[in-house]
Amino acid sequence: MAQLPRSWAFWSALVLLALVRVVSVEEGAKRQYLLLTPWEKGQVEFVNTVTGKPVLVEFHPLWAFQGFQAYTDPETEAYYTAGEYPWNQALAKERRKVLAYCSEVGLALKLGDTWFRVQKGCLRLRLLWPP
């Protein structure tokens, strides 16, 4: 029977791998890598160009980008859902390894403590670790 390694370095590395999230954020040809914990939050903020109202979407980088919750006014929510379903119930089921947010007028994305802003373009997020 094989013995498990007993060194603190091994167990520390194992715990670190379990706790760290590696995310790449791409804007065109630019790419930045972030290390996050599963407890950190992501959020994207933008203004709906049809209703003129702000939208905030929050999420967490767990095993995928998940735990989505949207905040906006009832008119803007109805714009996205045609009034057919509760938006946050549908968002709560989403699990994605890749997210892309695009805007002509601008959006702001926060991951952990780092802000990204784009106007007339897109931000693409990829959860690289855990695979």
C-alpha positions in Angstrom: 0.0 0.0 0.0 1.4 3.4 -1.0 2.0 6.0 1.7 0.7 9.5 1.5 3.3 12.3 1.5 3.4 13.8 5.0 5.4 17.0 4.3 3.9 20.4 5.1 5.0 21.7 1.7 2.9 19.0 0.0 -0.2 19.7 2.0 0.2 23.4 1.8 0.5 23.2 -2.0 -2.6 21.0 -2.1 -4.6 23.4 0.0 -3.4 26.4 -2.1 -4.4 24.6 -5.3 -7.9 24.0 -3.9 -8.3 27.6 -2.8 -6.9 29.6 -5.8 -8.9 30.5 -8.9 -7.0 31.6 -12.0 -8.9 33.9 -14.3 -7.8 35.4 -17.6 -9.4 38.7 -18.6 -9.0 39.5 -22.3 -9.7 42.8 -24.0 -8.8 42.4 -27.7 -5.2 41.3 -27.8 -4.5 42.3 -24.2 -4.7 39.6 -21.6 -4.3 39.8 -17.8 -4.3 37.0 -15.3 -5.8 37.2 -11.8 -5.5 34.9 -8.8 -8.8 34.9 -6.8 -10.3 33.0 -4.0 -13.7 31.3 -4.3 -15.0 33.8 -1.8 -14.2 36.8 -4.0 -17.0 38.4 -6.0 -17.2 39.4 -9.6 -19.5 42.1 -10.9 -20.3 43.8 -14.1 -22.1 47.2 -14.3 -23.6 48.8 -17.4 -26.5 51.0 -18.5 -29.2 49.4 -20.6 -29.2 51.6 -23.7 -33.0 50.9 -24.4 -34.3 51.8 -20.9 -31.4 54.0 -19.8 -31.3 52.3 -16.4 -28.3 50.8 -14.7 -27.8 47.0 -14.4 -25.5 45.2 -11.9 -24.8 41.5 -12.3 -22.8 39.8 -9.5 -21.2 36.3 -9.6 -18.6 34.1 -7.9 -15.7 32.1 -9.3 -16.3 28.8 -7.7 -15.9 25.7 -9.9 -17.3 27.9 -12.7 -18.6 31.4 -12.8 -21.8 30.9 -10.9 -24.1 32.4 -8.3 -25.3 35.1 -10.7 -27.6 37.7 -9.3 -28.9 40.7 -11.3 -30.1 44.1 -9.9 -32.0 46.5 -12.0 -35.5 48.1 -12.2 -38.6 46.2 -13.2 -38.8 47.8 -16.7 -35.2 46.7 -17.5 -35.7 43.2 -16.2 -38.9 42.9 -18.4 -36.8 44.1 -21.4 -34.5 41.1 -20.9 -37.1 38.5 -20.0 -40.2 39.9 -21.9 -41.9 39.5 -18.5 -42.0 35.7 -19.0 -39.8 34.4 -16.2 -38.1 35.7 -13.0 -34.6 36.7 -14.2 -32.7 35.8 -11.0 -34.1 32.3 -10.9 -32.8 31.7 -14.4 -29.5 33.3 -13.7 -29.0 31.2 -10.5 -28.9 28.1 -12.7 -26.0 29.3 -14.9 -22.6 27.8 -14.6 -20.0 29.0 -17.1 -16.2 28.7 -17.6 -16.2 31.6 -20.1 -18.0 34.9 -19.9 -18.1 37.7 -22.5 -19.5 41.2 -21.9 -19.6 43.7 -24.7 -20.8 47.2 -24.9 -20.8 50.2 -27.3 -21.4 52.7 -24.5 -19.3 51.2 -21.8 -19.2 48.7 -19.0 -17.2 48.2 -15.8 -16.2 44.8 -14.6 -14.7 44.1 -11.1 -13.0 40.8 -10.2 -11.8 40.7 -6.6 -10.3 44.2 -6.1 -9.4 44.8 -9.8 -11.5 46.9 -12.1 -11.7 46.7 -15.9 -13.5 49.2 -18.1 -14.3 48.9 -21.8 -16.1 51.1 -24.3 -17.0 50.0 -27.8 -15.6 46.5 -27.1 -15.7 43.3 -25.1 -14.2 41.8 -22.1 -13.8 38.0 -22.1 -13.3 36.1 -18.8 -12.0 32.5 -18.7 -11.8 30.5 -15.5 -8.6 28.5 -16.1 -8.2 26.9 -12.7 -9.8 24.8 -11.5 -10.2 23.0 -14.8 
